[in-house]
Amino acid sequence: MAPRSSNITDQENLLAILDKVAETGVPLEIKRKGKRFIVSPVEKKMAKIDRLEPHPEFIVGNPDDLVKMDWSSEWKPEL
């Protein structure tokens, strides 16, 4: 996700931007005197497994049947 961008003009504006990043957890790119900075929360890093989205529509039938399937006859190690 690309950070959003904002220009910093005063200290109050900067504090409001810091508060917004702290609330949402979304990084924000700011510009000050021709320089670009990325403001990002440090402790809000999520594990990859936590970012996965469920896709229940991809399993047709009962998911428990997949656990009991025997694929050993289909396995061909010499491919």
C-alpha positions as CSV (number, residue, x, y, z in Angstrom):
1,M,0.0,0.0,0.0
2,A,1.5,3.3,-1.0
3,P,1.5,6.0,1.7
4,R,-0.8,9.0,1.2
5,S,0.8,12.4,0.8
6,S,0.4,15.7,2.6
7,N,2.3,19.0,2.9
8,I,3.3,20.2,6.4
9,T,2.9,23.9,7.1
10,D,2.8,24.2,10.9
11,Q,3.3,22.2,14.0
12,E,-0.4,21.8,14.7
13,N,-0.9,20.3,11.3
14,L,1.9,17.8,12.0
15,L,0.5,16.8,15.3
16,A,-2.9,16.2,13.7
17,I,-1.3,14.0,11.0
18,L,0.6,12.0,13.7
19,D,-2.7,11.5,15.5
20,K,-4.3,10.3,12.3
21,V,-1.5,7.8,11.6
22,A,-1.7,6.5,15.2
23,E,-5.5,6.0,14.9
24,T,-5.6,4.3,11.5
25,G,-2.2,2.6,11.4
26,V,-1.8,3.7,7.7
27,P,1.6,5.2,6.7
28,L,1.5,8.8,5.5
29,E,4.1,10.6,3.3
30,I,4.7,14.2,4.2
31,K,6.8,16.9,2.4
32,R,8.7,19.6,4.2
33,K,11.1,22.1,2.5
34,G,11.4,19.8,-0.6
35,K,12.1,16.7,1.5
36,R,9.8,13.7,1.7
37,F,9.2,11.8,4.9
38,I,7.1,8.7,5.7
39,V,5.3,8.6,9.0
40,S,4.5,5.1,10.0
41,P,3.5,3.4,13.3
42,V,6.2,1.0,14.5
43,E,4.4,-1.3,16.9
44,K,1.3,-1.9,14.7
45,K,3.1,-4.4,12.4
46,M,0.8,-7.4,11.6
47,A,2.0,-10.9,10.9
48,K,1.5,-12.1,7.4
49,I,-0.9,-14.8,8.6
50,D,-3.1,-12.1,10.2
51,R,-3.3,-10.2,6.9
52,L,-4.8,-13.1,5.0
53,E,-8.4,-12.7,3.9
54,P,-10.8,-15.6,4.0
55,H,-12.0,-17.0,0.7
56,P,-14.6,-19.6,1.7
57,E,-16.1,-19.6,-1.9
58,F,-13.1,-21.5,-3.2
59,I,-13.9,-24.8,-1.4
60,V,-16.9,-26.6,-3.1
61,G,-18.4,-29.1,-0.7
62,N,-17.5,-30.0,2.8
63,P,-14.0,-28.8,3.9
64,D,-13.7,-31.7,6.3
65,D,-13.7,-34.1,3.3
66,L,-10.4,-32.5,2.1
67,V,-8.7,-33.6,5.3
68,K,-9.7,-37.2,4.8
69,M,-8.6,-37.4,1.1
70,D,-5.9,-39.8,0.2
71,W,-3.7,-38.4,-2.6
72,S,-0.9,-41.0,-2.4
73,S,-2.1,-42.7,-5.6
74,E,-1.8,-39.4,-7.5
75,W,1.7,-38.5,-6.3
76,K,4.4,-39.0,-8.9
77,P,7.9,-38.0,-7.6
78,E,9.6,-38.7,-10.9
79,L,8.1,-35.8,-12.8
